[in-house]
Amino acid sequence: MTVLPPVAAGPVVQRGGWQKPLVTTLQVAFTLVILYFIFRDPTKRAEMAHSIAHANRWWLFAGFLIYGLVEVVSAIRWYILLRVQEIVLAPTRLAALLLIGVFFNFFIPGGTGGDVVKIFYLLKETPGKRGPALLSVFVDRLTGVLALCFFAGVVVFLRWDWIMSSPETRRYVWPALIILGSSLGGLHFTYIVTKYGWVHRLPRRMPGRDRLAEAAAAYHLYGKAWRATSSAMVLSLIANVGYFLTFYCAARALDSSGARLPSLVDLVTIMPIVNTLAAMPISLGGIGVREGLFEVFLGQLCGVSAAVAVIISSVGYLLTLGWGVIGGVIYIFYRPSEHARFREIRAEVSAEEHAVAEEEIALEEAADFPAKSP
């Protein structure tokens, strides 16, 4: 295991304090606008009400349980990554941190608020291994991104003709593929920069330099633990499948209403594209964007009515939100070493990430110095 030398990171200056409230305000406004257009038709709302009234509660319960299993798989994945760095948390403590992260992912704009909170309280739980603890969350998220890219690539390749058969769906598939391809390209760039030890040669004021250094540190820490990282990848694929099954259960719950529904294969093909686009920071948590995309894809490719498509998306989202609410309850009774406001949490995590980045850069510079010496 690589040991990072202590480096005085100094204070991290939080810049652009007005941008985040502005972005959040725009996201809220866009979310409200798109929801208005989705739900404004009274006929559509009546069909939604009919579908919900005839929904099968057992399918809804099954979807809720399946997403719970997704979080169990995620907990096992994180546990494996922590063990690589000889960090052991009690299963109940680990599960509590994970569900607290789920809660904040839902209720803090930006999509990564849960990771920030998880890192903050994990650092409190592991004061002697702050760097490895932080990087475990980074690698945990990284395996999730790689799994989604792999899954999307496979299903789109296998069902290319079907998913591209409509002009309306084609204009969404291409942006999603570009986003996924850019993500893979960015990861490959971080790997090359790490492999050749170029991070310390990048300009200090270069945007994303700390993130590149953090990625380099993660590669160094987890690069040799290929069995653990491979297991994490497999578990990420399983978690993706479980997430898709949650929305399939939401669809199956509407079977008794007599509506036309998508098959499991159709839904699994569509959802990686929908998830990729809904993850863009356009609306709050993808609300509205997800429903609109379900309308397009299920309507054009599966013949599902707009009302039923929106209900499938909304109910699937609510089934996952239920576990976020459970995470909120856990957070109320959770007793870490200290509580803090989210602004303070973000500032401390940013400072710790900067420290880890500076430590990695210092290691690179120390390794590069003998090579330059005569």
Secondary structure as a PSIPRED ss2 file (coil, helix, strand):
# PSIPRED VFORMAT (PSIPRED V4.0)

   1 M C   1.000  0.000  0.000
   2 T C   1.000  0.000  0.000
   3 V C   1.000  0.000  0.000
   4 L C   1.000  0.000  0.000
   5 P C   1.000  0.000  0.000
   6 P C   1.000  0.000  0.000
   7 V C   1.000  0.000  0.000
   8 A C   1.000  0.000  0.000
   9 A C   1.000  0.000  0.000
  10 G C   1.000  0.000  0.000
  11 P C   1.000  0.000  0.000
  12 V C   1.000  0.000  0.000
  13 V C   1.000  0.000  0.000
  14 Q C   1.000  0.000  0.000
  15 R C   1.000  0.000  0.000
  16 G C   1.000  0.000  0.000
  17 G C   1.000  0.000  0.000
  18 W C   1.000  0.000  0.000
  19 Q H   0.000  1.000  0.000
  20 K H   0.000  1.000  0.000
  21 P H   0.000  1.000  0.000
  22 L H   0.000  1.000  0.000
  23 V H   0.000  1.000  0.000
  24 T H   0.000  1.000  0.000
  25 T H   0.000  1.000  0.000
  26 L H   0.000  1.000  0.000
  27 Q H   0.000  1.000  0.000
  28 V H   0.000  1.000  0.000
  29 A H   0.000  1.000  0.000
  30 F H   0.000  1.000  0.000
  31 T H   0.000  1.000  0.000
  32 L H   0.000  1.000  0.000
  33 V H   0.000  1.000  0.000
  34 I H   0.000  1.000  0.000
  35 L H   0.000  1.000  0.000
  36 Y H   0.000  1.000  0.000
  37 F H   0.000  1.000  0.000
  38 I H   0.000  1.000  0.000
  39 F H   0.000  1.000  0.000
  40 R C   1.000  0.000  0.000
  41 D C   1.000  0.000  0.000
  42 P H   0.000  1.000  0.000
  43 T H   0.000  1.000  0.000
  44 K H   0.000  1.000  0.000
  45 R H   0.000  1.000  0.000
  46 A H   0.000  1.000  0.000
  47 E H   0.000  1.000  0.000
  48 M H   0.000  1.000  0.000
  49 A H   0.000  1.000  0.000
  50 H H   0.000  1.000  0.000
  51 S H   0.000  1.000  0.000
  52 I H   0.000  1.000  0.000
  53 A H   0.000  1.000  0.000
  54 H C   1.000  0.000  0.000
  55 A C   1.000  0.000  0.000
  56 N C   1.000  0.000  0.000
  57 R H   0.000  1.000  0.000
  58 W H   0.000  1.000  0.000
  59 W H   0.000  1.000  0.000
  60 L H   0.000  1.000  0.000
  61 F H   0.000  1.000  0.000
  62 A H   0.000  1.000  0.000
  63 G H   0.000  1.000  0.000
  64 F H   0.000  1.000  0.000
  65 L H   0.000  1.000  0.000
  66 I H   0.000  1.000  0.000
  67 Y H   0.000  1.000  0.000
  68 G H   0.000  1.000  0.000
  69 L H   0.000  1.000  0.000
  70 V H   0.000  1.000  0.000
  71 E H   0.000  1.000  0.000
  72 V H   0.000  1.000  0.000
  73 V H   0.000  1.000  0.000
  74 S H   0.000  1.000  0.000
  75 A H   0.000  1.000  0.000
  76 I H   0.000  1.000  0.000
  77 R H   0.000  1.000  0.000
  78 W H   0.000  1.000  0.000
  79 Y H   0.000  1.000  0.000
  80 I H   0.000  1.000  0.000
  81 L H   0.000  1.000  0.000
  82 L H   0.000  1.000  0.000
  83 R H   0.000  1.000  0.000
  84 V H   0.000  1.000  0.000
  85 Q C   1.000  0.000  0.000
  86 E C   1.000  0.000  0.000
  87 I C   1.000  0.000  0.000
  88 V C   1.000  0.000  0.000
  89 L C   1.000  0.000  0.000
  90 A C   1.000  0.000  0.000
  91 P H   0.000  1.000  0.000
  92 T H   0.000  1.000  0.000
  93 R H   0.000  1.000  0.000
  94 L H   0.000  1.000  0.000
  95 A H   0.000  1.000  0.000
  96 A H   0.000  1.000  0.000
  97 L H   0.000  1.000  0.000
  98 L H   0.000  1.000  0.000
  99 L H   0.000  1.000  0.000
 100 I H   0.000  1.000  0.000
 101 G H   0.000  1.000  0.000
 102 V H   0.000  1.000  0.000
 103 F H   0.000  1.000  0.000
 104 F H   0.000  1.000  0.000
 105 N H   0.000  1.000  0.000
 106 F H   0.000  1.000  0.000
 107 F H   0.000  1.000  0.000
 108 I C   1.000  0.000  0.000
 109 P C   1.000  0.000  0.000
 110 G C   1.000  0.000  0.000
 111 G C   1.000  0.000  0.000
 112 T C   1.000  0.000  0.000
 113 G H   0.000  1.000  0.000
 114 G H   0.000  1.000  0.000
 115 D H   0.000  1.000  0.000
 116 V H   0.000  1.000  0.000
 117 V H   0.000  1.000  0.000
 118 K H   0.000  1.000  0.000
 119 I H   0.000  1.000  0.000
 120 F H   0.000  1.000  0.000
 121 Y H   0.000  1.000  0.000
 122 L H   0.000  1.000  0.000
 123 L H   0.000  1.000  0.000
 124 K H   0.000  1.000  0.000
 125 E H   0.000  1.000  0.000
 126 T C   1.000  0.000  0.000
 127 P H   0.000  1.000  0.000
 128 G H   0.000  1.000  0.000
 129 K H   0.000  1.000  0.000
 130 R H   0.000  1.000  0.000
 131 G H   0.000  1.000  0.000
 132 P H   0.000  1.000  0.000
 133 A H   0.000  1.000  0.000
 134 L H   0.000  1.000  0.000
 135 L H   0.000  1.000  0.000
 136 S H   0.000  1.000  0.000
 137 V H   0.000  1.000  0.000
 138 F H   0.000  1.000  0.000
 139 V H   0.000  1.000  0.000
 140 D H   0.000  1.000  0.000
 141 R H   0.000  1.000  0.000
 142 L H   0.000  1.000  0.000
 143 T H   0.000  1.000  0.000
 144 G H   0.000  1.000  0.000
 145 V H   0.000  1.000  0.000
 146 L H   0.000  1.000  0.000
 147 A H   0.000  1.000  0.000
 148 L H   0.000  1.000  0.000
 149 C H   0.000  1.000  0.000
 150 F H   0.000  1.000  0.000
 151 F H   0.000  1.000  0.000
 152 A H   0.000  1.000  0.000
 153 G H   0.000  1.000  0.000
 154 V H   0.000  1.000  0.000
 155 V H   0.000  1.000  0.000
 156 V H   0.000  1.000  0.000
 157 F H   0.000  1.000  0.000
 158 L H   0.000  1.000  0.000
 159 R C   1.000  0.000  0.000
 160 W H   0.000  1.000  0.000
 161 D H   0.000  1.000  0.000
 162 W H   0.000  1.000  0.000
 163 I H   0.000  1.000  0.000
 164 M C   1.000  0.000  0.000
 165 S C   1.000  0.000  0.000
 166 S C   1.000  0.000  0.000
 167 P H   0.000  1.000  0.000
 168 E H   0.000  1.000  0.000
 169 T H   0.000  1.000  0.000
 170 R H   0.000  1.000  0.000
 171 R H   0.000  1.000  0.000
 172 Y H   0.000  1.000  0.000
 173 V H   0.000  1.000  0.000
 174 W H   0.000  1.000  0.000
 175 P H   0.000  1.000  0.000
 176 A H   0.000  1.000  0.000
 177 L H   0.000  1.000  0.000
 178 I H   0.000  1.000  0.000
 179 I H   0.000  1.000  0.000
 180 L H   0.000  1.000  0.000
 181 G H   0.000  1.000  0.000
 182 S H   0.000  1.000  0.000
 183 S H   0.000  1.000  0.000
 184 L H   0.000  1.000  0.000
 185 G H   0.000  1.000  0.000
 186 G H   0.000  1.000  0.000
 187 L H   0.000  1.000  0.000
 188 H H   0.000  1.000  0.000
 189 F H   0.000  1.000  0.000
 190 T H   0.000  1.000  0.000
 191 Y H   0.000  1.000  0.000
 192 I H   0.000  1.000  0.000
 193 V H   0.000  1.000  0.000
 194 T H   0.000  1.000  0.000
 195 K H   0.000  1.000  0.000
 196 Y C   1.000  0.000  0.000
 197 G C   1.000  0.000  0.000
 198 W C   1.000  0.000  0.000
 199 V H   0.000  1.000  0.000
 200 H H   0.000  1.000  0.000
 201 R H   0.000  1.000  0.000
 202 L C   1.000  0.000  0.000
 203 P C   1.000  0.000  0.000
 204 R C   1.000  0.000  0.000
 205 R C   1.000  0.000  0.000
 206 M C   1.000  0.000  0.000
 207 P C   1.000  0.000  0.000
 208 G C   1.000  0.000  0.000
 209 R H   0.000  1.000  0.000
 210 D H   0.000  1.000  0.000
 211 R H   0.000  1.000  0.000
 212 L H   0.000  1.000  0.000
 213 A H   0.000  1.000  0.000
 214 E H   0.000  1.000  0.000
 215 A H   0.000  1.000  0.000
 216 A H   0.000  1.000  0.000
 217 A H   0.000  1.000  0.000
 218 A H   0.000  1.000  0.000
 219 Y H   0.000  1.000  0.000
 220 H H   0.000  1.000  0.000
 221 L H   0.000  1.000  0.000
 222 Y H   0.000  1.000  0.000
 223 G C   1.000  0.000  0.000
 224 K C   1.000  0.000  0.000
 225 A C   1.000  0.000  0.000
 226 W H   0.000  1.000  0.000
 227 R H   0.000  1.000  0.000
 228 A H   0.000  1.000  0.000
 229 T H   0.000  1.000  0.000
 230 S H   0.000  1.000  0.000
 231 S H   0.000  1.000  0.000
 232 A H   0.000  1.000  0.000
 233 M H   0.000  1.000  0.000
 234 V H   0.000  1.000  0.000
 235 L H   0.000  1.000  0.000
 236 S H   0.000  1.000  0.000
 237 L H   0.000  1.000  0.000
 238 I H   0.000  1.000  0.000
 239 A H   0.000  1.000  0.000
 240 N H   0.000  1.000  0.000
 241 V H   0.000  1.000  0.000
 242 G H   0.000  1.000  0.000
 243 Y H   0.000  1.000  0.000
 244 F H   0.000  1.000  0.000
 245 L H   0.000  1.000  0.000
 246 T H   0.000  1.000  0.000
 247 F H   0.000  1.000  0.000
 248 Y H   0.000  1.000  0.000
 249 C H   0.000  1.000  0.000
 250 A H   0.000  1.000  0.000
 251 A H   0.000  1.000  0.000
 252 R H   0.000  1.000  0.000
 253 A C   1.000  0.000  0.000
 254 L C   1.000  0.000  0.000
 255 D H   0.000  1.000  0.000
 256 S H   0.000  1.000  0.000
 257 S H   0.000  1.000  0.000
 258 G C   1.000  0.000  0.000
 259 A C   1.000  0.000  0.000
 260 R C   1.000  0.000  0.000
 261 L C   1.000  0.000  0.000
 262 P C   1.000  0.000  0.000
 263 S C   1.000  0.000  0.000
 264 L H   0.000  1.000  0.000
 265 V H   0.000  1.000  0.000
 266 D H   0.000  1.000  0.000
 267 L H   0.000  1.000  0.000
 268 V H   0.000  1.000  0.000
 269 T H   0.000  1.000  0.000
 270 I H   0.000  1.000  0.000
 271 M H   0.000  1.000  0.000
 272 P H   0.000  1.000  0.000
 273 I H   0.000  1.000  0.000
 274 V H   0.000  1.000  0.000
 275 N H   0.000  1.000  0.000
 276 T H   0.000  1.000  0.000
 277 L H   0.000  1.000  0.000
 278 A H   0.000  1.000  0.000
 279 A C   1.000  0.000  0.000
 280 M C   1.000  0.000  0.000
 281 P C   1.000  0.000  0.000
 282 I C   1.000  0.000  0.000
 283 S C   1.000  0.000  0.000
 284 L H   0.000  1.000  0.000
 285 G H   0.000  1.000  0.000
 286 G H   0.000  1.000  0.000
 287 I C   1.000  0.000  0.000
 288 G C   1.000  0.000  0.000
 289 V H   0.000  1.000  0.000
 290 R H   0.000  1.000  0.000
 291 E H   0.000  1.000  0.000
 292 G H   0.000  1.000  0.000
 293 L H   0.000  1.000  0.000
 294 F H   0.000  1.000  0.000
 295 E H   0.000  1.000  0.000
 296 V H   0.000  1.000  0.000
 297 F H   0.000  1.000  0.000
 298 L H   0.000  1.000  0.000
 299 G H   0.000  1.000  0.000
 300 Q H   0.000  1.000  0.000
 301 L H   0.000  1.000  0.000
 302 C H   0.000  1.000  0.000
 303 G C   1.000  0.000  0.000
 304 V C   1.000  0.000  0.000
 305 S C   1.000  0.000  0.000
 306 A H   0.000  1.000  0.000
 307 A H   0.000  1.000  0.000
 308 V H   0.000  1.000  0.000
 309 A H   0.000  1.000  0.000
 310 V H   0.000  1.000  0.000
 311 I H   0.000  1.000  0.000
 312 I H   0.000  1.000  0.000
 313 S H   0.000  1.000  0.000
 314 S H   0.000  1.000  0.000
 315 V H   0.000  1.000  0.000
 316 G H   0.000  1.000  0.000
 317 Y H   0.000  1.000  0.000
 318 L H   0.000  1.000  0.000
 319 L H   0.000  1.000  0.000
 320 T H   0.000  1.000  0.000
 321 L H   0.000  1.000  0.000
 322 G H   0.000  1.000  0.000
 323 W H   0.000  1.000  0.000
 324 G H   0.000  1.000  0.000
 325 V H   0.000  1.000  0.000
 326 I H   0.000  1.000  0.000
 327 G H   0.000  1.000  0.000
 328 G H   0.000  1.000  0.000
 329 V H   0.000  1.000  0.000
 330 I H   0.000  1.000  0.000
 331 Y H   0.000  1.000  0.000
 332 I H   0.000  1.000  0.000
 333 F H   0.000  1.000  0.000
 334 Y C   1.000  0.000  0.000
 335 R C   1.000  0.000  0.000
 336 P C   1.000  0.000  0.000
 337 S C   1.000  0.000  0.000
 338 E C   1.000  0.000  0.000
 339 H C   1.000  0.000  0.000
 340 A C   1.000  0.000  0.000
 341 R C   1.000  0.000  0.000
 342 F H   0.000  1.000  0.000
 343 R H   0.000  1.000  0.000
 344 E H   0.000  1.000  0.000
 345 I H   0.000  1.000  0.000
 346 R H   0.000  1.000  0.000
 347 A H   0.000  1.000  0.000
 348 E H   0.000  1.000  0.000
 349 V H   0.000  1.000  0.000
 350 S H   0.000  1.000  0.000
 351 A H   0.000  1.000  0.000
 352 E H   0.000  1.000  0.000
 353 E H   0.000  1.000  0.000
 354 H H   0.000  1.000  0.000
 355 A H   0.000  1.000  0.000
 356 V H   0.000  1.000  0.000
 357 A H   0.000  1.000  0.000
 358 E H   0.000  1.000  0.000
 359 E H   0.000  1.000  0.000
 360 E H   0.000  1.000  0.000
 361 I H   0.000  1.000  0.000
 362 A H   0.000  1.000  0.000
 363 L H   0.000  1.000  0.000
 364 E H   0.000  1.000  0.000
 365 E H   0.000  1.000  0.000
 366 A H   0.000  1.000  0.000
 367 A H   0.000  1.000  0.000
 368 D H   0.000  1.000  0.000
 369 F H   0.000  1.000  0.000
 370 P H   0.000  1.000  0.000
 371 A H   0.000  1.000  0.000
 372 K H   0.000  1.000  0.000
 373 S C   1.000  0.000  0.000
 374 P C   1.000  0.000  0.000
